[in-house]
Amino acid sequence: MILQEFLQGLADIIGAIIGFLKPIVTPIGEFMVKWIDYVLVIFPRENYVAYIVICVLFIVTGIFVNCYWPGDKKPKYLKEKGIEFKTPENEKIL
Amino acid sequence: MGAPKNMIKGFIFMGIYTVITIVVPLLTFGYIRQLSIEGYAIQLTQQGYEIISFWIVAFGLLISGCAFFTYSSPKQSIRKGVFALIQVLINCLYMWSYKFSGATDIQIDISGFGFVVLLVQDLVLVYMGVYFLTIAIKIYDLVDFTVNRKTIREARWEDK
């Protein structure tokens, strides 16, 4: 019984917040829906092949990029030239 | 954090996103499909279930792949910012695909009594509006990472 009252109270509060935000948020939501509807047309609906390929591509690219640029230390080509950071001026030296 | 640690982090988050976006929704819809309340069978139509599960798996795969790239990137890097933004956009498509596939107006047949239709489209609209703010924050992050690129990089290299 107490739980039911608590849930009812919680639902009322959430309902009030959503009701208050609705006039502001719903038009933005409608705008979002418009562009999403356009974009969704290009997604294939027959099979998973395209999605699997993109997923694998993300993973492979992620591994490749991480191997070459882990981001935790200065790149070798900057170290070798004794340059602190890549700037348009330093790029001429490189 | 070196490359192996970055990748382990990426794989962990990819696993988490796979569970959240594919496994849990599929199990939930599978459960709803054959749910029975107080002896009354509630059934989700076979076609509806197939459409919903297709979009869940399709966008779930994209989100999981994107999550790997995002979470395996160094902190505050531009590539992390770019892929975090792409992930949020795919998340929007994923959310809206629930409506698109009919999951926001689920018809539940109660044998012998008729049917009940759950309309949650308004709720999704409000949610999408809130999600717009997330996109704005991700764009701000990306601009911040790009503008302060030099400072961020130097600080990251100094930590090592």
gemmi code that builds the backbone of each chain (N, CA, C; Angstrom):
import gemmi

chains = {
    "A": [
        ("MET", (0.833, -1.210, 0.000), (0.000, 0.000, 0.000), (0.872, 1.267, 0.000)),
        ("ILE", (1.898, 1.244, 0.894), (2.806, 2.402, 0.988), (3.563, 2.552, -0.334)),
        ("LEU", (3.983, 1.396, -0.858), (4.728, 1.389, -2.128), (3.863, 1.955, -3.253)),
        ("GLN", (2.587, 1.550, -3.232), (1.659, 2.019, -4.263), (1.488, 3.535, -4.191)),
        ("GLU", (1.377, 4.047, -2.949), (1.240, 5.510, -2.767), (2.504, 6.233, -3.211)),
        ("PHE", (3.654, 5.607, -2.875), (4.931, 6.205, -3.256), (5.051, 6.278, -4.785)),
        ("LEU", (4.696, 5.156, -5.435), (4.767, 5.107, -6.898), (3.819, 6.114, -7.537)),
        ("GLN", (2.622, 6.244, -6.923), (1.640, 7.203, -7.440), (2.189, 8.620, -7.332)),
        ("GLY", (2.798, 8.922, -6.163), (3.398, 10.241, -5.936), (4.501, 10.524, -6.934)),
        ("LEU", (5.349, 9.504, -7.144), (6.464, 9.626, -8.094), (5.940, 9.878, -9.512)),
        ("ALA", (4.904, 9.116, -9.873), (4.304, 9.267, -11.213), (3.728, 10.669, -11.386)),
        ("ASP", (3.103, 11.195, -10.309), (2.531, 12.557, -10.361), (3.621, 13.601, -10.576)),
        ("ILE", (4.741, 13.435, -9.837), (5.851, 14.396, -9.950), (6.425, 14.359, -11.369)),
        ("ILE", (6.690, 13.135, -11.859), (7.248, 12.994, -13.217), (6.269, 13.572, -14.243)),
        ("GLY", (4.977, 13.277, -14.033), (3.937, 13.789, -14.932), (3.925, 15.312, -14.955)),
        ("ALA", (4.094, 15.912, -13.749), (4.094, 17.379, -13.653), (5.302, 17.969, -14.381)),
        ("ILE", (6.466, 17.349, -14.183), (7.687, 17.848, -14.845), (7.540, 17.750, -16.363)),
        ("ILE", (7.081, 16.573, -16.823), (6.911, 16.374, -18.273), (5.865, 17.350, -18.821)),
        ("GLY", (4.782, 17.524, -18.078), (3.722, 18.449, -18.494), (4.228, 19.877, -18.612)),
        ("PHE", (5.115, 20.262, -17.654), (5.675, 21.619, -17.654), (6.631, 21.809, -18.833)),
        ("LEU", (7.446, 20.778, -19.099), (8.454, 20.881, -20.159), (7.878, 20.672, -21.559)),
        ("LYS", (6.730, 20.023, -21.607), (6.160, 19.611, -22.901), (6.074, 20.743, -23.939)),
        ("PRO", (5.531, 21.941, -23.573), (5.430, 22.998, -24.604), (6.775, 23.443, -25.166)),
        ("ILE", (7.831, 23.310, -24.358), (9.156, 23.743, -24.822), (9.842, 22.611, -25.587)),
        ("VAL", (9.769, 21.436, -24.998), (10.556, 20.315, -25.510), (9.918, 19.638, -26.728)),
        ("THR", (8.592, 19.567, -26.750), (7.929, 18.870, -27.861), (8.236, 19.475, -29.241)),
        ("PRO", (8.208, 20.834, -29.402), (8.565, 21.370, -30.738), (9.983, 20.975, -31.171)),
        ("ILE", (10.914, 20.968, -30.194), (12.288, 20.548, -30.519), (12.261, 19.075, -30.928)),
        ("GLY", (11.480, 18.296, -30.196), (11.344, 16.864, -30.499), (10.796, 16.652, -31.904)),
        ("GLU", (9.809, 17.509, -32.287), (9.231, 17.391, -33.638), (10.268, 17.704, -34.719)),
        ("PHE", (11.116, 18.707, -34.424), (12.198, 19.042, -35.363), (13.155, 17.855, -35.513)),
        ("MET", (13.467, 17.248, -34.372), (14.364, 16.083, -34.374), (13.764, 14.959, -35.223)),
        ("VAL", (12.476, 14.745, -35.015), (11.775, 13.681, -35.734), (11.810, 13.910, -37.247)),
        ("LYS", (11.697, 15.189, -37.643), (11.701, 15.531, -39.072), (12.997, 15.088, -39.742)),
        ("TRP", (14.146, 15.490, -39.155), (15.403, 15.118, -39.804), (15.676, 13.624, -39.679)),
        ("ILE", (15.227, 13.037, -38.585), (15.441, 11.591, -38.407), (14.659, 10.812, -39.471)),
        ("ASP", (13.423, 11.269, -39.743), (12.607, 10.603, -40.775), (13.302, 10.630, -42.136)),
        ("TYR", (13.958, 11.775, -42.437), (14.693, 11.881, -43.708), (15.859, 10.901, -43.734)),
        ("VAL", (16.604, 10.880, -42.614), (17.818, 10.052, -42.557), (17.475, 8.554, -42.590)),
        ("LEU", (16.408, 8.191, -41.903), (16.059, 6.761, -41.804), (15.753, 6.112, -43.156)),
        ("VAL", (15.377, 6.949, -44.120), (15.037, 6.419, -45.451), (16.248, 5.714, -46.089)),
        ("ILE", (17.454, 6.224, -45.812), (18.636, 5.650, -46.462), (19.113, 4.344, -45.815)),
        ("PHE", (18.576, 4.004, -44.660), (19.030, 2.778, -43.994), (18.342, 1.538, -44.582)),
        ("PRO", (19.131, 0.533, -44.968), (18.529, -0.675, -45.536), (17.659, -1.431, -44.520)),
        ("ARG", (16.574, -2.017, -45.042), (15.645, -2.696, -44.133), (15.546, -4.192, -44.393)),
        ("GLU", (16.383, -4.679, -45.299), (16.253, -6.097, -45.669), (17.157, -7.024, -44.854)),
        ("ASN", (18.421, -6.595, -44.718), (19.348, -7.477, -43.995), (20.327, -6.689, -43.134)),
        ("TYR", (21.091, -7.468, -42.368), (22.002, -6.851, -41.405), (23.392, -6.568, -41.980)),
        ("VAL", (23.643, -6.996, -43.213), (25.008, -6.939, -43.767), (25.636, -5.549, -43.623)),
        ("ALA", (24.896, -4.525, -44.061), (25.439, -3.159, -44.018), (25.780, -2.757, -42.589)),
        ("TYR", (24.929, -3.119, -41.649), (25.140, -2.735, -40.247), (26.351, -3.469, -39.658)),
        ("ILE", (26.470, -4.758, -40.010), (27.614, -5.542, -39.513), (28.912, -4.969, -40.084)),
        ("VAL", (28.884, -4.651, -41.384), (30.084, -4.107, -42.041), (30.499, -2.792, -41.365)),
        ("ILE", (29.529, -1.906, -41.127), (29.853, -0.611, -40.495), (30.405, -0.832, -39.083)),
        ("CYS", (29.776, -1.743, -38.346), (30.218, -2.029, -36.975), (31.665, -2.536, -36.978)),
        ("VAL", (31.958, -3.501, -37.856), (33.318, -4.061, -37.948), (34.306, -2.969, -38.376)),
        ("LEU", (33.859, -2.132, -39.303), (34.704, -1.028, -39.785), (35.077, -0.083, -38.636)),
        ("PHE", (34.119, 0.221, -37.792), (34.381, 1.086, -36.624), (35.440, 0.447, -35.728)),
        ("ILE", (35.271, -0.857, -35.483), (36.176, -1.555, -34.563), (37.587, -1.624, -35.152)),
        ("VAL", (37.679, -2.041, -36.420), (38.992, -2.175, -37.072), (39.695, -0.811, -37.139)),
        ("THR", (38.931, 0.213, -37.544), (39.515, 1.564, -37.619), (39.963, 2.020, -36.237)),
        ("GLY", (39.139, 1.735, -35.230), (39.479, 2.107, -33.852), (40.783, 1.461, -33.412)),
        ("ILE", (40.952, 0.171, -33.722), (42.179, -0.553, -33.350), (43.375, 0.059, -34.083)),
        ("PHE", (43.201, 0.272, -35.381), (44.283, 0.832, -36.211), (44.702, 2.213, -35.685)),
        ("VAL", (43.721, 3.074, -35.470), (44.002, 4.443, -35.017), (44.692, 4.428, -33.643)),
        ("ASN", (44.224, 3.522, -32.769), (44.819, 3.439, -31.430), (46.248, 2.941, -31.447)),
        ("CYS", (46.542, 2.049, -32.390), (47.915, 1.521, -32.487), (48.879, 2.635, -32.912)),
        ("TYR", (48.442, 3.470, -33.809), (49.329, 4.514, -34.334), (49.304, 5.793, -33.496)),
        ("TRP", (48.156, 6.142, -32.984), (48.033, 7.380, -32.186), (47.331, 7.089, -30.858)),
        ("PRO", (48.036, 6.466, -29.910), (47.384, 6.175, -28.628), (47.055, 7.443, -27.835)),
        ("GLY", (47.757, 8.531, -28.161), (47.414, 9.830, -27.563), (48.024, 10.107, -26.215)),
        ("ASP", (48.811, 9.156, -25.678), (49.363, 9.381, -24.350), (50.790, 9.937, -24.362)),
        ("LYS", (51.426, 9.926, -25.517), (52.778, 10.506, -25.577), (52.974, 11.266, -26.888)),
        ("LYS", (54.010, 12.090, -26.876), (54.287, 12.902, -28.053), (54.621, 12.020, -29.248)),
        ("PRO", (54.066, 12.292, -30.432), (54.387, 11.470, -31.598), (55.886, 11.484, -31.919)),
        ("LYS", (56.380, 10.344, -32.433), (57.812, 10.188, -32.702), (58.365, 11.299, -33.586)),
        ("TYR", (57.611, 11.650, -34.640), (58.125, 12.632, -35.598), (58.343, 14.000, -34.965)),
        ("LEU", (57.607, 14.303, -33.891), (57.810, 15.577, -33.191), (59.019, 15.464, -32.257)),
        ("LYS", (59.128, 14.299, -31.603), (60.236, 14.044, -30.677), (61.572, 14.132, -31.402)),
        ("GLU", (61.635, 13.449, -32.560), (62.891, 13.385, -33.318), (63.385, 14.766, -33.726)),
        ("LYS", (62.422, 15.652, -34.037), (62.795, 17.008, -34.467), (62.942, 17.947, -33.271)),
        ("GLY", (62.680, 17.455, -32.095), (62.785, 18.279, -30.893), (61.739, 19.366, -30.823)),
        ("ILE", (60.597, 19.103, -31.447), (59.525, 20.099, -31.465), (58.492, 19.760, -30.390)),
        ("GLU", (58.049, 20.770, -29.692), (57.092, 20.559, -28.604), (55.679, 20.275, -29.112)),
        ("PHE", (55.305, 21.033, -30.140), (53.928, 20.893, -30.618), (53.827, 21.261, -32.087)),
        ("LYS", (52.889, 20.663, -32.761), (52.744, 20.918, -34.193), (51.984, 22.231, -34.417)),
        ("THR", (52.699, 23.208, -34.974), (52.059, 24.504, -35.277), (52.292, 24.781, -36.770)),
        ("PRO", (51.615, 25.755, -37.352), (51.845, 26.051, -38.776), (53.310, 26.368, -39.068)),
        ("GLU", (53.986, 27.044, -38.088), (55.405, 27.386, -38.289), (56.268, 26.120, -38.251)),
        ("ASN", (55.969, 25.286, -37.230), (56.751, 24.049, -37.085), (56.536, 23.090, -38.247)),
        ("GLU", (55.388, 23.182, -38.850), (55.063, 22.289, -39.961), (56.058, 22.462, -41.118)),
        ("LYS", (56.562, 23.717, -41.266), (57.558, 23.974, -42.324), (58.838, 23.188, -42.033)),
        ("ILE", (59.237, 23.135, -40.753), (60.442, 22.396, -40.361), (60.240, 20.900, -40.590)),
        ("LEU", (59.033, 20.441, -40.259), (58.735, 19.014, -40.386), (58.739, 18.581, -41.849)),
    ],
    "B": [
        ("MET", (47.392, 6.591, -20.832), (46.862, 5.244, -21.114), (47.368, 4.788, -22.478)),
        ("GLY", (48.000, 3.628, -22.557), (48.528, 3.138, -23.829), (47.462, 2.527, -24.716)),
        ("ALA", (47.910, 2.131, -25.907), (46.951, 1.570, -26.876), (46.190, 0.336, -26.350)),
        ("PRO", (46.897, -0.665, -25.731), (46.137, -1.844, -25.258), (45.070, -1.483, -24.233)),
        ("LYS", (45.432, -0.577, -23.302), (44.445, -0.178, -22.283), (43.264, 0.545, -22.920)),
        ("ASN", (43.572, 1.401, -23.887), (42.505, 2.114, -24.610), (41.541, 1.114, -25.236)),
        ("MET", (42.138, 0.088, -25.863), (41.295, -0.883, -26.581), (40.481, -1.749, -25.624)),
        ("ILE", (41.088, -2.107, -24.484), (40.335, -2.893, -23.484), (39.128, -2.080, -23.012)),
        ("LYS", (39.391, -0.784, -22.742), (38.300, 0.101, -22.315), (37.211, 0.155, -23.395)),
        ("GLY", (37.667, 0.254, -24.656), (36.722, 0.293, -25.772), (35.869, -0.967, -25.841)),
        ("PHE", (36.528, -2.126, -25.683), (35.785, -3.393, -25.757), (34.800, -3.541, -24.587)),
        ("ILE", (35.218, -3.088, -23.399), (34.311, -3.167, -22.243), (33.046, -2.345, -22.516)),
        ("PHE", (33.238, -1.105, -22.984), (32.068, -0.254, -23.234), (31.241, -0.760, -24.408)),
        ("MET", (31.918, -1.369, -25.381), (31.176, -1.950, -26.498), (30.259, -3.067, -25.976)),
        ("GLY", (30.801, -3.872, -25.064), (30.002, -4.949, -24.446), (28.812, -4.391, -23.689)),
        ("ILE", (29.070, -3.328, -22.920), (27.985, -2.709, -22.139), (26.880, -2.200, -23.070)),
        ("TYR", (27.301, -1.521, -24.139), (26.307, -0.973, -25.077), (25.570, -2.094, -25.823)),
        ("THR", (26.281, -3.199, -26.107), (25.609, -4.326, -26.767), (24.502, -4.869, -25.864)),
        ("VAL", (24.815, -4.986, -24.577), (23.821, -5.500, -23.630), (22.639, -4.527, -23.521)),
        ("ILE", (22.954, -3.232, -23.377), (21.890, -2.233, -23.174), (21.020, -2.063, -24.421)),
        ("THR", (21.658, -2.025, -25.607), (20.875, -1.685, -26.809), (20.346, -2.903, -27.577)),
        ("ILE", (20.955, -4.074, -27.377), (20.470, -5.236, -28.131), (19.878, -6.313, -27.212)),
        ("VAL", (20.692, -6.801, -26.278), (20.266, -7.960, -25.479), (19.041, -7.660, -24.617)),
        ("VAL", (19.113, -6.582, -23.821), (17.994, -6.276, -22.908), (16.685, -5.988, -23.667)),
        ("PRO", (16.698, -5.091, -24.703), (15.424, -4.871, -25.423), (14.877, -6.134, -26.090)),
        ("LEU", (15.777, -6.968, -26.655), (15.301, -8.200, -27.305), (14.656, -9.139, -26.293)),
        ("LEU", (15.316, -9.279, -25.139), (14.756, -10.145, -24.094), (13.425, -9.593, -23.601)),
        ("THR", (13.361, -8.259, -23.459), (12.123, -7.630, -22.970), (10.972, -7.872, -23.944)),
        ("PHE", (11.231, -7.618, -25.232), (10.162, -7.822, -26.219), (9.804, -9.299, -26.354)),
        ("GLY", (10.820, -10.150, -26.232), (10.566, -11.603, -26.268), (9.677, -12.026, -25.113)),
        ("TYR", (9.913, -11.378, -23.935), (9.138, -11.693, -22.737), (7.710, -11.177, -22.885)),
        ("ILE", (7.589, -9.935, -23.396), (6.257, -9.331, -23.560), (5.420, -10.158, -24.547)),
        ("ARG", (6.141, -10.702, -25.529), (5.482, -11.452, -26.609), (4.595, -12.582, -26.080)),
        ("GLN", (5.068, -13.230, -25.056), (4.313, -14.365, -24.517), (3.932, -14.143, -23.066)),
        ("LEU", (3.650, -12.901, -22.726), (3.332, -12.583, -21.338), (1.880, -12.941, -21.020)),
        ("SER", (1.671, -13.401, -19.801), (0.321, -13.733, -19.381), (0.066, -13.087, -18.023)),
        ("ILE", (-1.002, -12.255, -17.956), (-1.317, -11.593, -16.691), (-2.619, -12.168, -16.154)),
        ("GLU", (-2.536, -12.708, -14.966), (-3.678, -13.339, -14.283), (-4.457, -14.270, -15.213)),
        ("GLY", (-3.722, -15.060, -15.934), (-4.339, -16.087, -16.776), (-4.683, -15.630, -18.179)),
        ("TYR", (-4.631, -14.270, -18.433), (-4.953, -13.787, -19.779), (-3.669, -13.638, -20.591)),
        ("ALA", (-3.637, -14.309, -21.711), (-2.433, -14.268, -22.546), (-2.331, -12.934, -23.268)),
        ("ILE", (-1.159, -12.306, -23.204), (-0.914, -11.044, -23.910), (0.085, -11.344, -25.018)),
        ("GLN", (-0.274, -11.030, -26.230), (0.617, -11.388, -27.337), (0.955, -10.192, -28.222)),
        ("LEU", (2.238, -10.110, -28.533), (2.713, -9.109, -29.478), (2.685, -9.801, -30.835)),
        ("THR", (2.155, -9.136, -31.864), (2.040, -9.824, -33.153), (3.430, -10.200, -33.694)),
        ("GLN", (3.486, -11.319, -34.402), (4.746, -11.843, -34.922), (5.442, -10.820, -35.818)),
        ("GLN", (4.660, -10.159, -36.690), (5.237, -9.180, -37.620), (5.824, -7.988, -36.855)),
        ("GLY", (5.056, -7.512, -35.887), (5.515, -6.394, -35.065), (6.817, -6.742, -34.363)),
        ("TYR", (6.881, -7.947, -33.826), (8.076, -8.387, -33.114), (9.279, -8.440, -34.053)),
        ("GLU", (9.055, -8.949, -35.260), (10.165, -9.071, -36.225), (10.717, -7.703, -36.632)),
        ("ILE", (9.794, -6.747, -36.883), (10.242, -5.396, -37.277), (11.024, -4.744, -36.138)),
        ("ILE", (10.469, -4.848, -34.945), (11.129, -4.234, -33.788), (12.513, -4.835, -33.580)),
        ("SER", (12.584, -6.173, -33.615), (13.881, -6.815, -33.353), (14.902, -6.473, -34.447)),
        ("PHE", (14.430, -6.276, -35.693), (15.365, -5.917, -36.768), (16.035, -4.576, -36.466)),
        ("TRP", (15.228, -3.568, -36.143), (15.789, -2.226, -35.892), (16.636, -2.195, -34.633)),
        ("ILE", (16.232, -2.974, -33.639), (17.018, -3.018, -32.395), (18.419, -3.555, -32.691)),
        ("VAL", (18.487, -4.669, -33.418), (19.790, -5.282, -33.722), (20.597, -4.371, -34.656)),
        ("ALA", (19.937, -3.819, -35.691), (20.642, -2.997, -36.674), (21.286, -1.769, -36.020)),
        ("PHE", (20.492, -0.980, -35.307), (21.055, 0.221, -34.680), (21.914, -0.119, -33.472)),
        ("GLY", (21.584, -1.211, -32.809), (22.415, -1.663, -31.681), (23.832, -1.953, -32.138)),
        ("LEU", (23.969, -2.556, -33.316), (25.297, -2.856, -33.873), (26.069, -1.564, -34.140)),
        ("LEU", (25.378, -0.600, -34.745), (26.033, 0.682, -35.052), (26.467, 1.394, -33.770)),
        ("ILE", (25.577, 1.403, -32.785), (25.890, 2.084, -31.514), (27.073, 1.395, -30.823)),
        ("SER", (27.071, 0.061, -30.830), (28.153, -0.684, -30.154), (29.489, -0.422, -30.834)),
        ("GLY", (29.508, -0.448, -32.167), (30.745, -0.190, -32.917), (31.264, 1.209, -32.636)),
        ("CYS", (30.333, 2.149, -32.636), (30.677, 3.551, -32.380), (31.187, 3.715, -30.942)),
        ("ALA", (30.572, 2.991, -30.010), (30.996, 3.065, -28.596), (32.435, 2.586, -28.451)),
        ("PHE", (32.806, 1.565, -29.223), (34.196, 1.077, -29.165), (35.145, 2.205, -29.546)),
        ("PHE", (34.848, 2.858, -30.656), (35.730, 3.935, -31.142), (35.769, 5.090, -30.125)),
        ("THR", (34.609, 5.463, -29.618), (34.538, 6.590, -28.680), (35.339, 6.317, -27.406)),
        ("TYR", (35.084, 5.145, -26.803), (35.698, 4.875, -25.499), (37.142, 4.406, -25.594)),
        ("SER", (37.592, 4.049, -26.804), (39.001, 3.664, -26.935), (39.861, 4.874, -27.306)),
        ("SER", (39.218, 6.022, -27.512), (39.971, 7.235, -27.842), (40.469, 7.917, -26.568)),
        ("PRO", (41.592, 8.646, -26.675), (42.108, 9.339, -25.492), (41.136, 10.410, -24.998)),
        ("LYS", (41.234, 10.677, -23.694), (40.365, 11.679, -23.060), (40.456, 13.028, -23.768)),
        ("GLN", (39.343, 13.655, -23.961), (39.248, 15.011, -24.536), (39.901, 15.153, -25.907)),
        ("SER", (40.043, 14.040, -26.621), (40.616, 14.136, -27.968), (39.511, 14.505, -28.957)),
        ("ILE", (39.933, 15.051, -30.097), (38.939, 15.472, -31.091), (38.190, 14.252, -31.628)),
        ("ARG", (38.929, 13.146, -31.828), (38.238, 11.959, -32.364), (37.199, 11.421, -31.385)),
        ("LYS", (37.486, 11.561, -30.082), (36.490, 11.139, -29.091), (35.249, 12.025, -29.209)),
        ("GLY", (35.479, 13.334, -29.367), (34.373, 14.279, -29.502), (33.525, 13.987, -30.723)),
        ("VAL", (34.197, 13.717, -31.850), (33.480, 13.443, -33.103), (32.628, 12.180, -32.967)),
        ("PHE", (33.240, 11.107, -32.446), (32.495, 9.845, -32.374), (31.431, 9.848, -31.277)),
        ("ALA", (31.658, 10.640, -30.219), (30.621, 10.770, -29.186), (29.384, 11.437, -29.800)),
        ("LEU", (29.644, 12.432, -30.662), (28.536, 13.127, -31.327), (27.811, 12.175, -32.292)),
        ("ILE", (28.587, 11.409, -33.071), (27.978, 10.447, -33.999), (27.140, 9.426, -33.215)),
        ("GLN", (27.699, 8.996, -32.063), (26.977, 7.999, -31.255), (25.636, 8.543, -30.753)),
        ("VAL", (25.633, 9.810, -30.346), (24.382, 10.421, -29.874), (23.370, 10.503, -31.024)),
        ("LEU", (23.865, 10.853, -32.218), (22.956, 10.940, -33.374), (22.373, 9.569, -33.714)),
        ("ILE", (23.230, 8.533, -33.669), (22.718, 7.174, -33.944), (21.728, 6.753, -32.860)),
        ("ASN", (22.012, 7.197, -31.628), (21.085, 6.912, -30.527), (19.705, 7.487, -30.793)),
        ("CYS", (19.682, 8.699, -31.393), (18.400, 9.324, -31.746), (17.650, 8.454, -32.749)),
        ("LEU", (18.391, 7.983, -33.763), (17.770, 7.128, -34.780), (17.234, 5.852, -34.125)),
        ("TYR", (18.033, 5.324, -33.205), (17.655, 4.088, -32.494), (16.355, 4.308, -31.721)),
        ("MET", (16.300, 5.429, -30.998), (15.104, 5.735, -30.200), (13.880, 5.886, -31.102)),
        ("TRP", (14.086, 6.636, -32.193), (12.948, 6.904, -33.068), (12.521, 5.646, -33.827)),
        ("SER", (13.473, 4.740, -34.038), (13.122, 3.506, -34.749), (12.112, 2.681, -33.950)),
        ("TYR", (12.045, 2.903, -32.654), (11.027, 2.219, -31.846), (9.628, 2.631, -32.325)),
        ("LYS", (9.495, 3.933, -32.615), (8.213, 4.431, -33.115), (7.968, 3.923, -34.537)),
        ("PHE", (9.058, 4.053, -35.301), (9.041, 3.686, -36.718), (8.625, 2.217, -36.901)),
        ("SER", (9.082, 1.392, -35.972), (8.797, -0.041, -36.077), (7.476, -0.429, -35.422)),
        ("GLY", (6.810, 0.570, -34.851), (5.505, 0.272, -34.252), (5.569, -0.009, -32.765)),
        ("ALA", (6.769, 0.115, -32.183), (6.901, -0.209, -30.760), (6.273, 0.848, -29.854)),
        ("THR", (5.981, 2.040, -30.400), (5.380, 3.081, -29.562), (3.854, 3.039, -29.611)),
        ("ASP", (3.309, 2.189, -30.474), (1.863, 1.972, -30.413), (1.603, 0.469, -30.460)),
        ("ILE", (2.026, -0.142, -29.387), (1.947, -1.603, -29.281), (0.501, -2.047, -29.070)),
        ("GLN", (0.094, -2.992, -29.894), (-1.238, -3.556, -29.712), (-1.097, -4.875, -28.966)),
        ("ILE", (-1.715, -4.922, -27.826), (-1.645, -6.140, -27.028), (-3.001, -6.835, -27.092)),
        ("ASP", (-3.013, -8.065, -27.607), (-4.271, -8.817, -27.699), (-4.505, -9.597, -26.411)),
        ("ILE", (-5.657, -9.390, -25.822), (-6.001, -10.178, -24.639), (-7.089, -11.146, -25.082)),
        ("SER", (-6.698, -12.420, -25.138), (-7.594, -13.416, -25.730), (-8.961, -13.453, -25.042)),
        ("GLY", (-9.985, -13.332, -25.849), (-11.344, -13.388, -25.344), (-11.911, -12.040, -24.933)),
        ("PHE", (-11.064, -11.015, -24.833), (-11.522, -9.712, -24.359), (-11.328, -8.574, -25.356)),
        ("GLY", (-10.443, -8.757, -26.323), (-10.157, -7.693, -27.281), (-8.688, -7.308, -27.233)),
        ("PHE", (-8.414, -6.019, -27.371), (-7.004, -5.606, -27.347), (-6.810, -4.245, -26.666)),
        ("VAL", (-5.573, -4.040, -26.238), (-5.207, -2.770, -25.606), (-4.093, -2.174, -26.446)),
        ("VAL", (-4.151, -0.857, -26.718), (-3.079, -0.217, -27.483), (-2.327, 0.765, -26.581)),
        ("LEU", (-0.999, 0.584, -26.521), (-0.178, 1.484, -25.719), (0.428, 2.549, -26.627)),
        ("LEU", (0.060, 3.818, -26.404), (0.600, 4.908, -27.228), (1.633, 5.697, -26.412)),
        ("VAL", (2.889, 5.516, -26.755), (3.914, 6.257, -26.011), (4.645, 7.244, -26.922)),
        ("GLN", (4.018, 7.573, -28.033), (4.658, 8.455, -29.012), (4.960, 9.847, -28.426)),
        ("ASP", (4.027, 10.375, -27.628), (4.236, 11.693, -27.020), (5.440, 11.682, -26.089)),
        ("LEU", (5.546, 10.592, -25.365), (6.659, 10.443, -24.429), (7.990, 10.430, -25.190)),
        ("VAL", (8.003, 9.728, -26.326), (9.215, 9.671, -27.151), (9.550, 11.058, -27.696)),
        ("LEU", (8.499, 11.824, -28.069), (8.708, 13.196, -28.584), (9.379, 14.079, -27.537)),
        ("VAL", (8.874, 13.983, -26.304), (9.462, 14.761, -25.211), (10.915, 14.309, -25.005)),
        ("TYR", (11.120, 13.012, -25.033), (12.458, 12.457, -24.835), (13.410, 12.951, -25.924)),
        ("MET", (12.920, 12.998, -27.152), (13.760, 13.467, -28.270), (14.138, 14.929, -28.076)),
        ("GLY", (13.199, 15.705, -27.550), (13.477, 17.115, -27.258), (14.594, 17.247, -26.237)),
        ("VAL", (14.519, 16.415, -25.197), (15.563, 16.423, -24.174), (16.895, 15.962, -24.789)),
        ("TYR", (16.811, 15.020, -25.690), (18.014, 14.484, -26.334), (18.729, 15.548, -27.162)),
        ("PHE", (17.956, 16.510, -27.651), (18.524, 17.625, -28.417), (19.576, 18.362, -27.583)),
        ("LEU", (19.289, 18.475, -26.276), (20.232, 19.143, -25.377), (21.538, 18.349, -25.294)),
        ("THR", (21.428, 17.029, -25.299), (22.627, 16.173, -25.268), (23.471, 16.438, -26.509)),
        ("ILE", (22.787, 16.584, -27.662), (23.516, 16.862, -28.913), (24.248, 18.200, -28.779)),
        ("ALA", (23.537, 19.201, -28.212), (24.145, 20.526, -28.036), (25.395, 20.427, -27.158)),
        ("ILE", (25.321, 19.638, -26.084), (26.473, 19.489, -25.181), (27.642, 18.825, -25.910)),
        ("LYS", (27.331, 17.801, -26.717), (28.395, 17.093, -27.452), (29.061, 18.027, -28.470)),
        ("ILE", (28.253, 18.878, -29.109), (28.827, 19.841, -30.065), (29.743, 20.817, -29.321)),
        ("TYR", (29.279, 21.271, -28.144), (30.088, 22.186, -27.336), (31.419, 21.520, -26.956)),
        ("ASP", (31.344, 20.251, -26.524), (32.559, 19.487, -26.164), (33.532, 19.447, -27.336)),
        ("LEU", (32.991, 19.150, -28.509), (33.824, 19.028, -29.710), (34.528, 20.357, -30.014)),
        ("VAL", (33.772, 21.446, -29.916), (34.368, 22.772, -30.162), (35.448, 23.042, -29.112)),
        ("ASP", (35.142, 22.718, -27.860), (36.096, 22.933, -26.763), (37.381, 22.131, -26.990)),
        ("PHE", (37.235, 20.856, -27.360), (38.411, 20.001, -27.593), (39.247, 20.549, -28.756)),
        ("THR", (38.561, 21.092, -29.772), (39.276, 21.600, -30.941), (40.007, 22.901, -30.606)),
        ("VAL", (39.302, 23.808, -29.931), (39.899, 25.112, -29.607), (41.087, 24.937, -28.643)),
        ("ASN", (40.903, 24.092, -27.628), (41.955, 23.916, -26.616), (42.839, 22.701, -26.899)),
        ("ARG", (42.941, 22.336, -28.137), (43.664, 21.126, -28.530), (45.097, 21.095, -27.975)),
        ("LYS", (45.785, 22.224, -28.153), (47.182, 22.299, -27.753), (47.323, 22.072, -26.240)),
        ("THR", (46.557, 22.807, -25.461), (46.628, 22.706, -23.998), (46.291, 21.293, -23.532)),
        ("ILE", (45.236, 20.731, -24.102), (44.797, 19.388, -23.696), (45.893, 18.368, -23.984)),
        ("ARG", (46.467, 18.459, -25.182), (47.512, 17.500, -25.571), (48.736, 17.609, -24.678)),
        ("GLU", (49.167, 18.849, -24.442), (50.361, 19.050, -23.612), (50.132, 18.502, -22.209)),
        ("ALA", (48.938, 18.757, -21.670), (48.615, 18.258, -20.326), (48.623, 16.731, -20.311)),
        ("ARG", (48.119, 16.131, -21.376), (48.065, 14.659, -21.455), (49.471, 14.081, -21.547)),
        ("TRP", (50.331, 14.756, -22.326), (51.698, 14.252, -22.485), (52.515, 14.459, -21.212)),
        ("GLU", (52.201, 15.543, -20.485), (52.920, 15.811, -19.236), (52.624, 14.768, -18.178)),
        ("ASP", (51.397, 14.249, -18.196), (51.004, 13.225, -17.219), (51.881, 11.988, -17.303)),
        ("LYS", (52.415, 11.750, -18.490), (53.165, 10.487, -18.714), (54.577, 10.560, -18.164)),
    ],
}
model = gemmi.Model(1)
for chain_id, residues in chains.items():
    chain = gemmi.Chain(chain_id)
    for i, (resn, *xyz) in enumerate(residues, 1):
        res = gemmi.Residue()
        res.name, res.seqid = resn, gemmi.SeqId(i, " ")
        for name, pos in zip(("N", "CA", "C"), xyz):
            atom = gemmi.Atom()
            atom.name, atom.element = name, gemmi.Element(name[0])
            atom.pos, atom.b_iso = gemmi.Position(*pos), 0.0
            res.add_atom(atom)
        chain.add_residue(res)
    model.add_chain(chain)
structure = gemmi.Structure()
structure.add_model(model)
structure.setup_entities()
